[in-house]
């Protein structure tokens, strides 16, 4: 989905999307996972540039999600640094 589509649905179906996240969703019976194939390497791609306003907004969203406990910082395993 591209940004214009996200904006369209966000504006036209605002009764479905809350203005603020109220908490984590309830536990579900279905657990989603991605099974990786043995012997394959992760896909590597360069990050894309963001305008300073977009970057500022992203940082604000991340800080908000961190403070609410929805996300947490991750620490990659040491062997990951061998690929960099």
C-alpha positions as CSV (number, residue, x, y, z in Angstrom):
1,X,0.0,0.0,0.0
2,X,1.4,3.4,-0.9
3,X,1.2,6.5,1.2
4,X,-1.7,8.0,-0.7
5,X,-3.8,4.9,-0.2
6,X,-3.0,4.9,3.6
7,X,-4.0,8.6,3.7
8,X,-7.3,7.8,1.9
9,X,-8.3,5.0,4.2
10,X,-7.2,7.0,7.3
11,X,-9.4,10.0,6.3
12,X,-12.4,8.1,5.0
13,X,-12.6,5.4,7.6
14,X,-11.6,7.3,10.7
15,X,-14.3,5.5,12.8
16,X,-12.4,2.3,12.3
17,X,-8.9,3.7,13.2
18,X,-8.6,5.2,16.6
19,X,-6.8,8.6,16.9
20,X,-4.6,7.1,19.7
21,X,-3.7,3.5,20.4
22,X,-5.4,2.3,23.6
23,X,-3.3,-0.7,24.3
24,X,-2.0,-3.9,22.8
25,X,-4.5,-6.1,21.0
26,X,-5.9,-9.1,22.8
27,X,-4.2,-12.5,22.5
28,X,-5.4,-14.5,19.5
29,X,-5.6,-18.2,18.8
30,X,-3.6,-17.8,15.6
31,X,0.1,-17.1,16.0
32,X,1.9,-15.7,13.0
33,X,5.5,-16.6,12.3
34,X,7.8,-16.5,9.3
35,X,9.8,-19.7,8.8
36,X,13.2,-19.0,7.4
37,X,14.9,-21.4,5.0
38,X,18.1,-22.9,6.4
39,X,21.2,-21.6,4.7
40,X,19.7,-18.4,3.3
41,X,21.0,-14.9,4.1
42,X,18.8,-11.9,5.0
43,X,18.0,-9.5,2.2
44,X,20.2,-6.4,2.3
45,X,18.9,-3.0,1.1
46,X,20.0,0.5,1.8
47,X,17.7,2.7,3.8
48,X,15.9,5.5,2.0
49,X,16.3,9.1,2.9
50,X,13.5,11.0,4.7
51,X,12.8,14.7,4.7
52,X,13.6,16.3,8.1
53,X,9.9,16.8,8.9
54,X,9.2,13.1,8.2
55,X,12.2,12.0,10.3
56,X,11.0,14.3,13.2
57,X,7.5,12.8,13.0
58,X,8.9,9.2,12.9
59,X,11.1,9.9,16.0
60,X,8.0,11.3,17.9
61,X,6.0,8.2,17.0
62,X,8.8,5.9,18.1
63,X,9.2,7.7,21.4
64,X,5.5,7.5,22.0
65,X,5.3,3.8,21.2
66,X,8.4,3.2,23.4
67,X,6.9,5.1,26.4
68,X,3.7,3.1,26.1
69,X,5.6,-0.2,26.0
70,X,4.2,-1.2,22.6
71,X,7.8,-1.5,21.2
72,X,11.2,-2.0,22.8
73,X,14.8,-1.5,21.6
74,X,16.4,-4.5,20.1
75,X,19.9,-5.7,20.3
76,X,21.1,-7.6,17.3
77,X,23.3,-10.7,17.9
78,X,27.0,-10.1,17.6
79,X,27.4,-12.2,14.5
80,X,25.2,-9.7,12.6
81,X,28.1,-7.2,12.8
82,X,30.2,-9.5,10.7
83,X,28.0,-8.8,7.7
84,X,28.2,-5.0,8.0
